[in-house]
């Protein structure tokens, strides 16, 4: 599983102009089961995406498709982790048994 931390590098007006295309991009990968959670940070200086079920090189290719990335509007920091605990009722991939 991955935490993708986006930090905006463009002006908010530029972010807003690209937002519909970014949301379409997110929807594509939610539908594919790659993205499991996404939303803006507070304060609005970027966003967070959780991704699961893919190899890192594929994730890098997917991130390169983001309109924010293509327009140079965001910097992406990716942290991979093994989910070993999951709150009851969450519909996320099963946690890894590795500790």
N, C-alpha and C positions, 0 to 999 in steps of 0.2 A: 504494500500500500504506500501511497505517496502523498505528502503534503506539498502542494504547489503554492508558493507565496509570491503573488504578483505585487510589484511596487511600480506605480505609475511613474513614467519618466516624461510624459507629455503633459501639456496643459489640460485641465478638466474640460475645456471646450472641445479639444481634440478627442479626448476620451468619449465624451458625449456623442460626437459625430460618428464614432466607430462602434458605439454601444449596441446598436441593433445587429450589426454583423457579428459582434462578439457573442451576443446572446444566441444567435442562430448556430454558431460554432459550438457553444456549450450544449445546446439542445441535441445536436448531432451526436455528441459523445456521451450524453446522458442516455439517449436512446440505444446506443451501442453497448451500454453497461460499463463504460470505462470511467466516467465521472460519477461519483456517488453523492457528493455535497459540493456546493459552490455558493459564494456570496461575497458582497463587498465588505471591506474592512471599515471599522469605525475608529477614527475618522476616515473619510473617503480618500485614502491615498493608495489604494490597491484592492486586491481581493485574495481570497483563499479558495482553492479547489482541492478536494480529496479525490484521488484516482486509485483504481485497483484492478488487478487481474491482467496486467500486461508487463512486458519487459521494459526496462529503462530506455533502451534505444528506440522502442516504438513510442514511448511517452514523449521522448525528445522530438520525434517527427510530428506527433500530434500537436505539441506546443508550438512548433514552427508554423502550423496552419492557423493559429489564432490571429485574427485581424490586428489585435494589439501588438503582437510580435512582428507581424509583417510590416506594420507602419512605424515600428520603433517606439511604441507608446508605453511599453512596460518592460521591466526586468523581472526575470523568473528565477526564484530560488527553490530548488527541489530537494526535499528530504524524504528518503525512503525509510520505512519502519515496518516492523512485524507487529501486527495487531494481535495481542495475546489475550485481551479482555474486551468484551463487548457488552454494553448495557442491554438488559432484557427488552425486547420489543423493537430494537433497531433492526432494520432490514438492510444489513450490510453483509459483505462477504464474511464467511466464517473466520474466526481468528486462527492464527497459526498456532500449532501445538509446540513449536520451538520456543525456547526461552533464552 
